[in-house]
Amino acid sequence: MKKVQSLRNAVMVSLLAGTTVVWGGTVFAQEDLQEFALDDMLVTATRTESKMVDVPVNTTVISAEKIADRHYLDVADVLKDVPGANVLDTGVGAYEKKVVLNGDERVLVLVDGKRVNIDMGTMSRASYDLNQMPDVSLIERIEVVKGHGGALYGSDAVGGVINIITKKMDHSYGKVSMGFGSHQARDAKAMYTIKEGKTGVMVAASKYKQGYHEYKDAKTDANKRWPAASTYENEKVSVKLSQELSETSNLELGYDFSKFEGVRSYSTKAKSASFSNKKTNDFYAKYDWTVNDKDQGFIQLYRNKYDYYNAGDMYETDTGFEAQQNITLSDNNRLVVGASYRKAKALNATSYTAEKSINNKAVFVSDQWEFAPSWTLDAGVRYDKHSTAGSKTTWSAGLNKKFDENSHAYFNWGQVFKAPTLDDLYYYSVMEWGSSKYENYGNPNLKPEKGDTWTIGYGTKIADKTSVNISYFQSKLEDAIDWDTTYSANESVSIARNVDKQKKNGMELSVGHELNDNWNLEASYTYIRVKNNDNGSGSGYVRDANYIPNMYRFGVRYHDDLWNADLFLRGGSGADKSAYVDSKYMTLDMSVAYKATKDLSFYAKGYNLFNKAYAESAGVNGGTYIYPAQGRRFIIGAEYTF
């Protein structure tokens, strides 16, 4: 482990110090952003390369070109620009960040198709932390599939699937950047990719640090700092090696490291400081091949190690195996078959009685059949055998009608199988602070969450200038898992329970319009309603106050050979005042970039320009937010490509 740490530190130092080499000159070619510009193909929705117009799903794709133009800081920053995605940020860096798709935190997150969800360290339904995703400089595109993915991907793919696809090592290029901003923010990124013959190597490192966090108090309208120290930093290193073994086969090896740590109070109302430290050490190997010049397949092995310190040491190790083969049966029919195995073992020194583990074995088959001109049926079946949740077969079906190369209508339906996490099953914590007592208990007798979900939608492009997408979704879960909390004078007790049923429904409308060669507009509206069964209280289904039902986005972009500039309004309305101070909010962000030379550009970003008091995560105490979003802040920097 010391050797791995020494290698990682050497990579970080050499890359970030490499800025001086860049300014002195280099022989590498400039990165061609068009190389990575998205066409109309995606892989996540069907696990095989398909045109977006041919698949029956609601999908958004963020390209490397868009990421470069807007100088996003991290993956959470990117996802805030996805229609229908709601990023829940507590407003201070040392907390986790998660995303809601179709009203659900149960989202499967993949990196190059490899699962990165964990089973320990969070008692929410989200089992990932966006802080620990790859640095944006590595990303070729992000595919966001909204709606079920259970038959193809298994547990966690209830609200949708996010697949972060990293860049290919097909030519030599590099990039370095440095930014400085409000609240002592510093952001450094560096990446080298070298391609020599059949061998490609990519090395990347980044570090973001912020000295403190400020927010606008909703009750007093005053600017305040978090009540305790709120230093935060996020460090990442990635190394990838690709070797072409033949014209039809390739081997890729990789290592990803992240360190996310900081000091913060538990909330704006709790002044005692807490230190958090999260580390990931992920290794993987992938061998892929092509049969008959068209049918792709792969075998992938991975080992993800996750260490977390928060009032005690915790760790989780995931080992997994995945295999897949695409099979063309005819010109209008193709199969995808696959199998996977995953084992997670974890120990929480303060909250588990001993090391615990779970495992899951699965096989799946998906058939994409063009049964009539312009009509496609996608059908899938998956069998899971889980060590604690038992065996389950899930089915899915999707019908797509393509009107032309720019328009389609679709309907999809799928069954859900979501196994309890290790925290759900085995968490055990009793803490006393002064006269207060806090108890949290997992439940080894939990049933898996089951249900179904469906989506109907339509997408079109009008006169090559205007794109319109509209969809409606509905889902229903049985045996939904929730942490049921009861309060007394000086005590709170949380227990993981199957709370019977949970219903969700909503719609999404997004529009993009090209005014001319320089100006673009984009807008979206999302409605979400989440209701939980009262679990026997007699009041039927009750609204979940944690979710803001109406979400709005509106953006204006100007671009030419030298400038890229964006203004984005984001807001919400209809919030329940038991969880939010105000029922609505609106905030404005900006991004400006200037290309000084073909290699050098300067950028500036501004967040919450109106300096509004608002929150993305629910919680109110004494007329102010427990987790307020950050106040107005800026970051400026420079980027050099070579």
Backbone torsions as a table, in degrees:
resi	resn	phi	psi	omega
1	MET	NA	-36.1	178.2
2	LYS	-63.9	-36.5	178.3
3	LYS	-64.8	-42.0	177.8
4	VAL	-61.6	-42.6	-179.5
5	GLN	-65.8	-39.7	178.8
6	SER	-64.5	-41.4	177.0
7	LEU	-62.3	-44.4	-179.4
8	ARG	-61.2	-45.2	-179.6
9	ASN	-64.4	-37.5	178.7
10	ALA	-64.6	-41.0	178.1
11	VAL	-62.3	-45.7	-179.5
12	MET	-60.6	-47.0	-178.5
13	VAL	-64.0	-45.4	-176.4
14	SER	-66.9	-36.8	-179.0
15	LEU	-71.6	-48.3	-177.5
16	LEU	-71.3	-31.4	174.3
17	ALA	-73.7	-19.0	-178.8
18	GLY	-62.4	-11.6	176.6
19	THR	-56.0	-37.5	-179.1
20	THR	-67.3	-33.0	177.2
21	VAL	-67.2	-40.4	-178.5
22	VAL	-61.8	-45.6	-178.4
23	TRP	-67.1	-20.8	178.8
24	GLY	-84.6	-8.7	179.0
25	GLY	114.8	157.9	-177.6
26	THR	-158.7	160.3	-179.1
27	VAL	-101.1	-2.0	-178.8
28	PHE	-73.5	153.8	177.7
29	ALA	-79.5	153.0	177.0
30	GLN	-66.7	142.1	175.9
31	GLU	-65.7	132.1	178.1
32	ASP	-97.1	105.6	-177.3
33	LEU	-62.4	-28.6	178.7
34	GLN	-64.2	-22.5	177.9
35	GLU	-58.7	-31.2	-175.2
36	PHE	-110.4	8.1	179.9
37	ALA	-66.3	136.4	-175.0
38	LEU	-71.3	132.7	165.7
39	ASP	-93.7	-155.3	-175.0
40	ASP	-99.2	30.4	-179.2
41	MET	-108.2	149.4	173.9
42	LEU	-149.0	161.7	-176.2
43	VAL	-121.0	-23.0	-170.1
44	THR	-69.9	-38.8	-172.5
45	ALA	-62.5	-37.1	-176.1
46	THR	-122.6	2.5	-175.6
47	ARG	63.1	18.1	173.7
48	THR	-149.9	153.6	-174.8
49	GLU	-65.7	123.3	-178.4
50	SER	-143.1	154.6	171.9
51	LYS	-72.8	143.7	-180.0
52	MET	-59.0	-33.8	-177.4
53	VAL	-72.9	-11.2	-177.4
54	ASP	-101.4	0.6	-175.6
55	VAL	-115.8	142.1	-174.9
56	PRO	-89.2	58.4	-177.7
57	VAL	-141.1	161.7	173.3
58	ASN	-95.2	106.7	-172.8
59	THR	-128.5	139.5	171.2
60	THR	-121.9	138.0	179.7
61	VAL	-122.8	128.7	174.8
62	ILE	-106.5	121.4	-174.4
63	SER	-90.0	164.1	175.7
64	ALA	-61.6	-34.2	179.6
65	GLU	-62.9	-42.8	179.1
66	LYS	-67.5	-40.0	178.2
67	ILE	-61.3	-42.5	179.9
68	ALA	-67.9	-41.1	-178.0
69	ASP	-64.4	-38.4	-173.7
70	ARG	-97.5	-3.9	175.6
71	HIS	50.0	51.5	176.7
72	TYR	-60.3	145.7	-180.0
73	LEU	-80.0	-38.3	-177.0
74	ASP	-157.7	-178.7	-176.5
75	VAL	-64.6	-38.1	177.6
76	ALA	-59.9	-39.5	177.3
77	ASP	-61.8	-40.1	178.6
78	VAL	-65.0	-46.8	-173.5
79	LEU	-67.0	-20.7	176.5
80	LYS	-65.9	-17.4	178.2
81	ASP	-97.1	9.8	178.8
82	VAL	-93.8	121.3	176.8
83	PRO	-56.0	133.4	178.0
84	GLY	85.8	-7.8	178.5
85	ALA	-98.0	132.8	179.3
86	ASN	-120.2	107.2	-179.8
87	VAL	-84.1	124.2	179.6
88	LEU	-97.6	108.1	-177.6
89	ASP	-118.0	130.4	-178.9
90	THR	-80.5	-3.8	175.2
91	GLY	93.0	-5.6	177.2
92	VAL	-135.3	140.8	-167.3
93	GLY	-63.6	-30.5	-173.4
94	ALA	-80.6	10.6	171.8
95	TYR	-104.6	161.1	177.2
96	GLU	-75.0	157.0	173.8
97	LYS	-120.1	140.7	-179.5
98	LYS	-140.6	167.0	-177.2
99	VAL	-126.1	144.4	176.6
100	VAL	-106.8	125.4	173.8
101	LEU	-119.5	131.9	-177.8
102	ASN	49.9	40.3	176.3
103	GLY	74.2	16.8	-174.0
104	ASP	-133.9	135.0	173.6
105	GLU	-82.4	-12.3	-180.0
106	ARG	-76.2	82.6	-175.0
107	VAL	-120.2	132.2	176.2
108	LEU	-86.6	128.3	179.7
109	VAL	-113.1	127.4	-179.3
110	LEU	-120.5	149.8	169.1
111	VAL	-122.2	113.1	-174.0
112	ASP	52.2	40.2	178.1
113	GLY	82.4	-2.5	-178.1
114	LYS	-97.5	128.6	-178.3
115	ARG	-65.2	134.3	176.1
116	VAL	-122.7	4.3	174.9
117	ASN	-63.1	150.5	-179.6
118	ILE	-122.4	172.2	-177.0
119	ASP	-114.4	-0.4	-172.9
120	MET	-137.1	150.5	172.7
121	GLY	101.8	-2.3	176.8
122	THR	-147.6	140.5	177.9
123	MET	-106.4	12.1	172.4
124	SER	-89.1	177.3	178.7
125	ARG	-78.3	-14.4	174.3
126	ALA	-75.9	137.9	-179.4
127	SER	-124.8	48.2	-179.7
128	TYR	-161.5	166.5	175.2
129	ASP	-134.6	117.7	-177.7
130	LEU	-62.5	-19.8	177.3
131	ASN	-61.7	-24.0	-172.9
132	GLN	-104.2	15.6	174.9
133	MET	-77.4	163.8	-179.6
134	PRO	-58.9	155.0	177.2
135	ASP	-65.1	145.6	-175.6
136	VAL	-63.5	-22.3	179.8
137	SER	-66.5	-18.8	-179.9
138	LEU	-88.7	-10.6	-164.2
139	ILE	-89.5	128.6	172.5
140	GLU	-84.5	-41.8	175.1
141	ARG	-166.5	160.5	173.8
142	ILE	-121.3	121.7	177.7
143	GLU	-102.1	123.8	-178.7
144	VAL	-114.7	110.5	178.3
145	VAL	-101.4	116.2	-177.9
146	LYS	-97.3	123.0	-175.0
147	GLY	120.9	175.0	-172.3
148	HIS	-60.2	149.7	171.3
149	GLY	-137.2	20.8	-170.4
150	GLY	-61.7	-44.1	-176.5
151	ALA	-67.3	-28.8	178.9
152	LEU	-92.2	-35.1	-169.6
153	TYR	-120.4	-13.0	175.7
154	GLY	83.1	-152.5	-173.7
155	SER	-58.1	147.6	179.4
156	ASP	87.3	-22.0	-176.3
157	ALA	-87.3	61.0	-178.4
158	VAL	-94.6	-55.8	177.6
159	GLY	-79.2	-22.2	179.8
160	GLY	156.6	-174.0	-178.3
161	VAL	-131.8	133.2	173.5
162	ILE	-115.0	120.8	-179.8
163	ASN	-115.7	114.7	178.6
164	ILE	-94.0	111.6	-174.6
165	ILE	-104.5	120.4	-175.7
166	THR	-86.1	165.3	-173.3
167	LYS	-70.4	152.8	178.3
168	LYS	-83.4	154.6	178.8
169	MET	-102.4	66.8	-175.0
170	ASP	-109.7	-0.9	171.8
171	HIS	-161.2	166.8	-176.9
172	SER	-90.0	132.0	178.6
173	TYR	-165.7	172.3	178.8
174	GLY	-159.1	168.6	-177.9
175	LYS	-158.5	138.3	172.0
176	VAL	-136.0	149.2	177.1
177	SER	-151.2	155.9	177.4
178	MET	-145.6	132.3	-180.0
179	GLY	-134.3	152.3	178.0
180	PHE	-134.2	145.2	-176.1
181	GLY	-154.8	-170.5	-179.4
182	SER	-60.6	156.1	175.1
183	HIS	60.7	34.9	178.0
184	GLN	60.4	39.3	-179.9
185	ALA	-82.4	138.0	175.1
186	ARG	-138.6	136.6	-177.3
187	ASP	-137.2	120.1	179.5
188	ALA	-126.4	135.5	179.5
189	LYS	-138.6	145.2	176.5
190	ALA	-152.5	144.4	-180.0
191	MET	-152.0	133.9	172.2
192	TYR	-122.5	136.8	170.3
193	THR	-130.0	129.8	-179.3
194	ILE	-123.7	130.6	175.2
195	LYS	-121.1	117.4	177.5
196	GLU	-127.5	110.4	-179.0
197	GLY	62.1	-120.3	-178.3
198	LYS	-97.6	8.2	-175.9
199	THR	-114.9	132.1	175.6
200	GLY	-124.6	139.9	178.7
201	VAL	-131.9	132.5	176.2
202	MET	-127.2	131.0	176.8
203	VAL	-131.2	132.1	-177.5
204	ALA	-143.1	149.7	176.8
205	ALA	-149.0	149.8	177.0
206	SER	-151.5	156.1	175.4
207	LYS	-150.1	126.9	175.3
208	TYR	-119.3	134.8	179.9
209	LYS	-139.7	140.0	177.6
210	GLN	-135.7	132.4	-173.1
211	GLY	-78.4	-33.0	-180.0
212	TYR	-160.8	170.6	-179.0
213	HIS	-127.0	137.5	176.6
214	GLU	-119.8	153.9	177.6
215	TYR	-147.0	162.0	174.8
216	LYS	-94.1	121.7	-178.7
217	ASP	-72.6	125.3	-175.8
218	ALA	-69.3	-24.5	-177.3
219	LYS	-87.5	-42.5	-175.1
220	THR	-102.6	-11.4	-176.9
221	ASP	63.1	21.9	-179.9
222	ALA	-100.6	150.1	172.8
223	ASN	-78.0	130.0	-178.1
224	LYS	-134.2	152.7	168.5
225	ARG	-90.1	157.5	171.2
226	TRP	-56.7	144.7	-169.5
227	PRO	-67.3	-19.6	175.1
228	ALA	-119.9	175.3	177.1
229	ALA	-55.1	139.8	-177.5
230	SER	-133.4	40.0	174.4
231	THR	-66.9	140.5	-175.2
232	TYR	-149.8	137.9	174.0
233	GLU	-145.8	151.8	-177.3
234	ASN	-137.5	117.5	-175.9
235	GLU	-119.7	137.9	-177.4
236	LYS	-140.8	142.7	175.1
237	VAL	-138.3	135.4	176.7
238	SER	-134.7	140.1	175.6
239	VAL	-133.0	128.9	178.9
240	LYS	-131.0	140.6	176.2
241	LEU	-129.2	127.9	179.4
242	SER	-123.5	132.1	-179.8
243	GLN	-130.6	118.0	174.4
244	GLU	-74.6	115.9	-179.1
245	LEU	-85.5	-30.3	176.4
246	SER	-159.0	-175.0	178.2
247	GLU	-67.0	-18.7	-175.3
248	THR	-122.3	8.7	-178.6
249	SER	-143.5	154.1	-175.2
250	ASN	-151.5	145.3	176.1
251	LEU	-119.4	132.1	178.1
252	GLU	-128.3	133.2	176.0
253	LEU	-119.9	144.5	-178.2
254	GLY	-152.3	156.8	176.2
255	TYR	-140.9	129.2	178.0
256	ASP	-125.2	132.3	178.3
257	PHE	-126.9	140.6	170.7
258	SER	-141.6	144.9	174.4
259	LYS	-132.2	121.6	-174.0
260	PHE	-128.2	114.6	-176.3
261	GLU	-147.9	158.1	179.1
262	GLY	-179.5	170.6	176.6
263	VAL	-117.1	133.0	-179.7
264	ARG	-158.9	161.3	171.5
265	SER	-81.2	163.7	-179.2
266	TYR	-67.7	-28.0	175.6
267	SER	-165.9	178.8	177.9
268	THR	-70.5	-12.1	179.6
269	LYS	-101.9	-4.9	-179.6
270	ALA	-117.9	107.8	-169.6
271	LYS	-84.1	-12.3	179.8
272	SER	-69.5	138.6	-175.1
273	ALA	-84.3	148.5	177.5
274	SER	-133.6	136.9	178.6
275	PHE	-103.8	131.9	176.7
276	SER	-121.6	142.6	176.7
277	ASN	-144.3	119.3	177.5
278	LYS	-121.6	136.0	176.9
279	LYS	-133.4	142.5	171.4
280	THR	-125.1	140.0	173.5
281	ASN	-132.6	101.5	-173.2
282	ASP	-114.4	128.9	175.4
283	PHE	-118.9	144.2	177.4
284	TYR	-152.8	157.0	175.1
285	ALA	-139.2	134.6	-178.5
286	LYS	-135.4	126.5	175.5
287	TYR	-113.9	120.2	-179.8
288	ASP	-126.6	155.8	-173.9
289	TRP	-147.1	167.6	175.7
290	THR	-129.4	132.2	179.2
291	VAL	-110.7	135.8	177.9
292	ASN	57.8	30.6	177.2
293	ASP	63.0	11.7	-177.9
294	LYS	-150.8	-27.0	-174.6
295	ASP	-95.1	107.1	-177.3
296	GLN	-87.8	151.9	175.5
297	GLY	-151.0	164.3	178.6
298	PHE	-157.7	159.5	167.0
299	ILE	-126.7	132.5	-177.5
300	GLN	-133.1	132.8	174.6
301	LEU	-118.0	143.6	178.0
302	TYR	-149.9	155.9	173.5
303	ARG	-139.8	113.2	-179.8
304	ASN	-108.1	123.7	178.0
305	LYS	-112.5	127.6	-175.5
306	TYR	-125.6	120.6	177.4
307	ASP	-116.5	137.0	-174.4
308	TYR	-142.7	127.3	173.6
309	TYR	-117.3	122.6	174.7
310	ASN	-157.8	96.5	-173.9
311	ALA	62.9	21.3	-179.7
312	GLY	153.3	160.6	-178.3
313	ASP	-84.7	141.9	174.5
314	MET	-141.8	154.0	171.6
315	TYR	-151.9	154.8	173.5
316	GLU	-141.3	138.0	175.2
317	THR	-122.6	122.7	176.5
318	ASP	-109.9	128.0	171.8
319	THR	-120.5	139.5	-174.1
320	GLY	-150.9	162.6	179.1
321	PHE	-140.4	135.1	176.4
322	GLU	-137.9	142.0	176.7
323	ALA	-140.6	144.6	-178.6
324	GLN	-152.0	145.4	174.8
325	GLN	-141.0	128.6	173.2
326	ASN	-90.3	140.3	-177.0
327	ILE	-132.8	118.9	176.0
328	THR	-87.0	115.0	179.2
329	LEU	-86.2	-34.4	178.3
330	SER	-162.2	-178.0	-179.6
331	ASP	-63.4	-21.7	-176.8
332	ASN	-123.3	19.7	-179.2
333	ASN	-150.0	126.6	177.2
334	ARG	-142.5	147.2	-179.2
335	LEU	-110.3	152.4	166.7
336	VAL	-125.9	122.0	178.1
337	VAL	-121.6	147.1	-177.8
338	GLY	-163.9	170.3	178.6
339	ALA	-147.8	154.2	179.0
340	SER	-150.0	155.8	174.1
341	TYR	-141.5	136.5	178.1
342	ARG	-142.3	135.2	174.0
343	LYS	-126.5	129.0	176.7
344	ALA	-118.6	128.8	173.8
345	LYS	-128.7	141.8	-173.0
346	ALA	-148.4	155.4	173.8
347	LEU	-140.5	127.3	173.0
348	ASN	-110.9	110.0	-171.2
349	ALA	-59.8	-30.3	-177.7
350	THR	-101.7	-15.4	-170.2
351	SER	-131.4	4.8	170.6
352	TYR	-120.2	147.5	178.0
353	THR	-79.4	-21.8	178.8
354	ALA	-166.3	173.3	176.0
355	GLU	-64.0	134.3	-178.7
356	LYS	-120.9	155.7	180.0
357	SER	-148.4	155.1	172.4
358	ILE	-139.9	159.1	175.0
359	ASN	-145.8	159.4	-179.7
360	ASN	-144.3	133.9	174.5
361	LYS	-115.4	141.9	-177.1
362	ALA	-149.8	150.7	168.8
363	VAL	-133.7	151.0	-179.7
364	PHE	-149.0	156.1	175.4
365	VAL	-138.2	134.8	176.1
366	SER	-131.5	136.9	-177.7
367	ASP	-122.5	123.6	176.2
368	GLN	-109.4	112.0	-169.1
369	TRP	-126.4	117.8	172.9
370	GLU	-88.2	92.3	-170.6
371	PHE	-84.9	-11.1	176.6
372	ALA	-156.2	158.2	178.4
373	PRO	-53.1	122.1	177.1
374	SER	75.0	4.3	176.9
375	TRP	-114.7	131.4	179.4
376	THR	-131.4	137.2	175.7
377	LEU	-115.6	123.1	173.7
378	ASP	-106.6	121.5	179.7
379	ALA	-128.3	139.0	-178.4
380	GLY	-142.3	153.5	175.5
381	VAL	-141.3	142.4	-178.9
382	ARG	-138.6	139.6	175.7
383	TYR	-118.7	121.9	177.9
384	ASP	-114.3	138.8	172.1
385	LYS	-123.6	105.5	-174.3
386	HIS	-103.5	141.1	-173.0
387	SER	-65.9	-27.1	178.0
388	THR	-116.5	-27.8	-175.9
389	ALA	-91.8	-7.3	178.2
390	GLY	86.7	-166.1	-176.7
391	SER	-101.5	147.0	-179.1
392	LYS	-154.4	135.5	172.6
393	THR	-106.7	126.4	179.5
394	THR	-119.0	147.6	-176.5
395	TRP	-123.2	155.0	174.0
396	SER	-146.8	155.4	177.3
397	ALA	-152.2	141.7	178.1
398	GLY	-141.4	137.2	-179.9
399	LEU	-118.1	127.6	-177.1
400	ASN	-125.4	130.9	174.9
401	LYS	-114.7	114.3	178.7
402	LYS	-96.0	118.9	179.8
403	PHE	-83.5	-38.6	174.2
404	ASP	-160.8	-170.6	-176.1
405	GLU	-70.4	-6.9	-178.5
406	ASN	-122.0	5.4	-175.1
407	SER	-143.2	138.5	173.4
408	HIS	-156.1	156.6	172.0
409	ALA	-123.3	148.4	-174.7
410	TYR	-150.2	159.1	172.5
411	PHE	-141.4	132.9	174.3
412	ASN	-137.5	152.1	-179.2
413	TRP	-141.4	144.2	177.8
414	GLY	-157.0	154.9	177.2
415	GLN	-93.4	151.8	-175.6
416	VAL	-113.4	136.9	170.8
417	PHE	-138.5	108.3	-176.9
418	LYS	-121.5	109.6	-178.8
419	ALA	-76.0	150.3	174.6
420	PRO	-62.9	147.2	175.5
421	THR	-81.0	171.4	176.4
422	LEU	-62.1	-37.9	176.0
423	ASP	-63.5	-42.5	178.0
424	ASP	-56.4	-39.4	-173.1
425	LEU	-84.0	-41.5	-163.1
426	TYR	-125.3	2.3	-178.1
427	TYR	-62.3	138.7	179.3
428	TYR	-151.4	111.7	-176.3
429	SER	-146.9	130.1	174.5
430	VAL	-130.5	116.0	-178.2
431	MET	-125.0	142.1	176.9
432	GLU	-124.2	123.9	175.4
433	TRP	-121.2	107.6	-176.6
434	GLY	62.3	-124.1	179.5
435	SER	-92.5	1.2	-177.1
436	SER	-99.3	147.6	-178.8
437	LYS	-131.5	132.4	-178.4
438	TYR	-124.9	123.3	-177.0
439	GLU	-124.0	136.0	178.4
440	ASN	-135.5	127.0	-175.6
441	TYR	-131.2	125.7	168.5
442	GLY	-74.8	177.0	-174.7
443	ASN	-138.9	102.8	-178.5
444	PRO	-67.6	-7.7	-179.7
445	ASN	-99.4	12.3	-179.8
446	LEU	-62.6	144.3	172.2
447	LYS	-91.0	155.2	174.4
448	PRO	-68.6	151.1	174.7
449	GLU	-77.4	133.5	-179.1
450	LYS	-133.0	159.7	177.8
451	GLY	163.1	-163.3	176.0
452	ASP	-148.1	162.9	-177.7
453	THR	-148.7	149.5	178.4
454	TRP	-144.7	156.2	-178.8
455	THR	-139.8	139.6	171.6
456	ILE	-124.9	138.3	-175.3
457	GLY	-157.4	170.2	-179.9
458	TYR	-147.3	135.8	176.8
459	GLY	-136.1	141.8	-178.7
460	THR	-153.9	161.2	171.6
461	LYS	-125.0	128.7	-174.4
462	ILE	-106.3	119.5	175.4
463	ALA	54.1	31.4	178.9
464	ASP	57.5	15.1	-177.9
465	LYS	-119.6	-31.0	-172.4
466	THR	-127.2	125.2	174.9
467	SER	-109.0	138.1	-179.1
468	VAL	-133.4	131.1	175.2
469	ASN	-134.2	131.9	178.2
470	ILE	-137.8	138.5	179.9
471	SER	-148.5	155.8	174.9
472	TYR	-130.4	136.8	-179.5
473	PHE	-130.8	158.5	177.1
474	GLN	-151.6	140.2	177.9
475	SER	-144.6	156.0	177.9
476	LYS	-145.0	124.4	178.4
477	LEU	-110.2	141.0	170.0
478	GLU	-108.1	150.6	-177.8
479	ASP	56.2	34.3	177.9
480	ALA	-58.0	137.9	-177.7
481	ILE	-94.2	133.6	176.4
482	ASP	-146.4	153.2	175.3
483	TRP	-91.5	105.3	-175.3
484	ASP	-84.7	119.3	-175.0
485	THR	-112.8	132.3	173.7
486	THR	-119.4	146.1	-175.5
487	TYR	-121.8	142.3	168.7
488	SER	-126.7	-168.0	-173.1
489	ALA	-54.8	-50.1	-177.2
490	ASN	-129.6	26.3	-174.5
491	GLU	-146.4	139.7	170.2
492	SER	-126.6	138.1	-178.3
493	VAL	-127.6	121.0	178.1
494	SER	-114.6	130.5	-179.2
495	ILE	-132.1	134.3	175.9
496	ALA	-72.9	126.0	-177.8
497	ARG	-137.6	155.4	164.7
498	ASN	-83.2	109.2	-172.6
499	VAL	-91.2	24.8	176.8
500	ASP	79.2	-93.7	-170.1
501	LYS	-131.8	153.7	177.1
502	GLN	-141.8	132.9	-179.6
503	LYS	-117.8	143.1	175.8
504	LYS	-139.3	142.1	169.8
505	ASN	-153.1	159.6	-179.0
506	GLY	176.8	-179.4	179.1
507	MET	-144.0	159.2	179.2
508	GLU	-137.3	132.6	176.2
509	LEU	-128.7	124.8	177.0
510	SER	-132.3	142.6	-177.7
511	VAL	-136.8	134.7	172.5
512	GLY	-127.4	138.0	-177.0
513	HIS	-139.5	132.1	176.3
514	GLU	-95.9	107.3	-179.1
515	LEU	-68.7	-43.5	176.6
516	ASN	-162.4	-164.0	-176.7
517	ASP	-67.2	-14.7	-174.8
518	ASN	-116.1	-22.1	-173.0
519	TRP	-119.0	135.0	176.7
520	ASN	-132.6	148.1	174.0
521	LEU	-121.9	146.0	171.1
522	GLU	-145.9	145.2	-177.3
523	ALA	-150.6	152.8	175.1
524	SER	-152.0	151.7	173.9
525	TYR	-132.2	132.7	178.8
526	THR	-127.8	132.3	174.4
527	TYR	-116.8	131.9	-180.0
528	ILE	-136.0	132.6	172.9
529	ARG	-126.7	122.1	179.6
530	VAL	-117.2	127.5	-179.7
531	LYS	-130.7	137.5	178.9
532	ASN	-112.4	143.5	174.9
533	ASN	-65.6	143.7	-177.0
534	ASP	-72.3	-4.9	177.8
535	ASN	58.7	41.0	171.9
536	GLY	99.1	2.6	-178.0
537	SER	-77.6	-15.9	177.2
538	GLY	98.4	-2.0	-177.6
539	SER	-97.7	4.9	178.7
540	GLY	73.7	-149.3	178.6
541	TYR	-79.8	137.1	180.0
542	VAL	-123.2	147.1	-178.2
543	ARG	-66.1	139.4	173.6
544	ASP	-84.8	110.5	-173.6
545	ALA	-73.3	-7.2	-177.6
546	ASN	-74.2	-14.5	-174.9
547	TYR	-110.1	131.0	174.1
548	ILE	-81.1	122.1	-170.0
549	PRO	-72.5	-33.5	-175.9
550	ASN	-114.3	122.8	-179.8
551	MET	-123.9	137.6	-175.3
552	TYR	-128.0	145.5	172.9
553	ARG	-139.7	137.3	174.3
554	PHE	-146.4	127.6	-177.2
555	GLY	-133.0	147.3	174.8
556	VAL	-123.8	131.7	-179.0
557	ARG	-128.1	135.6	170.6
558	TYR	-116.5	136.3	179.0
559	HIS	-149.9	139.8	171.1
560	ASP	-146.7	-163.1	-176.1
561	ASP	-65.2	-23.4	-175.3
562	LEU	-113.2	-30.7	-171.0
563	TRP	-118.1	143.7	164.9
564	ASN	-131.9	122.3	-178.2
565	ALA	-138.8	134.5	-179.7
566	ASP	-132.8	139.5	167.3
567	LEU	-121.1	131.2	-177.6
568	PHE	-131.9	122.8	170.3
569	LEU	-93.1	132.0	175.1
570	ARG	-130.3	140.8	-179.0
571	GLY	-162.1	174.8	177.9
572	GLY	-149.1	159.9	177.4
573	SER	-150.0	163.8	179.1
574	GLY	83.4	13.0	-178.3
575	ALA	-66.7	144.4	178.1
576	ASP	-76.8	126.3	-175.6
577	LYS	-74.1	-3.0	170.3
578	SER	-76.7	-18.1	-178.1
579	ALA	-119.1	-17.1	-178.9
580	TYR	-134.3	143.7	-179.9
581	VAL	-64.9	-47.1	-179.9
582	ASP	-112.3	149.9	-179.7
583	SER	-77.7	-13.4	-178.6
584	LYS	-147.9	159.9	175.2
585	TYR	-153.7	161.3	174.4
586	MET	-148.4	132.4	-179.9
587	THR	-134.4	155.2	-176.1
588	LEU	-123.3	129.9	175.7
589	ASP	-118.8	160.1	178.9
590	MET	-143.0	157.8	174.0
591	SER	-148.0	129.5	-179.9
592	VAL	-134.1	133.5	177.1
593	ALA	-134.8	139.4	178.8
594	TYR	-125.3	128.0	-179.1
595	LYS	-92.6	99.6	-176.9
596	ALA	-72.1	-40.2	174.9
597	THR	-138.6	-179.8	-179.9
598	LYS	-67.1	-17.6	-178.5
599	ASP	-109.2	-24.4	-171.1
600	LEU	-115.1	130.9	175.6
601	SER	-136.4	154.3	176.9
602	PHE	-118.4	147.8	-177.3
603	TYR	-141.6	157.9	174.5
604	ALA	-142.6	138.6	177.8
605	LYS	-129.8	141.7	176.5
606	GLY	-130.5	137.5	-178.4
607	TYR	-121.0	140.8	177.8
608	ASN	51.2	56.5	-174.8
609	LEU	-61.8	-27.7	177.6
610	PHE	-80.1	-5.6	-178.1
611	ASN	54.0	53.1	-177.1
612	LYS	-84.2	150.0	170.1
613	ALA	-89.8	110.6	179.5
614	TYR	-155.2	173.3	179.6
615	ALA	-143.9	144.2	173.9
616	GLU	-95.8	-24.2	176.8
617	SER	-108.7	137.8	-174.7
618	ALA	-68.3	152.1	175.6
619	GLY	145.9	121.2	-179.1
620	VAL	-133.4	139.3	175.7
621	ASN	-149.5	121.6	176.4
622	GLY	63.8	32.2	176.7
623	GLY	82.1	8.7	177.0
624	THR	-136.8	165.8	-176.1
625	TYR	-77.0	141.1	173.4
626	ILE	-75.9	-37.0	-178.5
627	TYR	-125.3	69.2	-177.2
628	PRO	-70.9	146.8	173.7
629	ALA	-68.5	157.6	-179.8
630	GLN	-65.4	151.8	176.7
631	GLY	-77.3	-168.2	-178.3
632	ARG	-59.5	134.2	178.7
633	ARG	-154.0	157.1	-177.7
634	PHE	-133.9	157.1	170.4
635	ILE	-144.4	134.3	178.2
636	ILE	-125.1	151.2	-178.2
637	GLY	-168.2	-176.7	179.1
638	ALA	-134.5	150.1	179.7
639	GLU	-134.7	137.6	-179.5
640	TYR	-126.8	126.9	177.4
641	THR	-111.2	150.4	-176.2
642	PHE	-155.5	NA	NA
